[in-house]
Amino acid sequence: MKGAAMYQETMNQIHKFANERHMLYRSAANHGLTPDETRRLHELNDQLPILWDRYRREYAGRNRAVSETLTSRAA
């Protein structure tokens, strides 16, 4: 279950960052962004692809472990 918790935590972080980014985009459309908000938006845009890559690797690793377990049980 450790692997599942790991990729779920990564997905939770993705959701958190994506929601924050969405709020900043809305703010930018309404009244613009402060320099700190602009910097944060760039950080989020940099971090989200990295988090998605981590999620895919964690999820693939979990699926590989499950597949290997099923294969070993069948043998």
C-alpha angles and dihedrals in degrees: 000000000000092000092050091051090049096054091040090055090050090050090050089053090049090053092047093050093043091052091048090049091050090052090051092050089051091048091049091052093049104042111344130256133280117235089258092051091048090051090049091050090054090049091052092047089052096046101045097068089048091051092048090052091049090049092051091050093047092047093047091049091052092049091048091052092050091048092050091049092051091046092051091049091052092053 
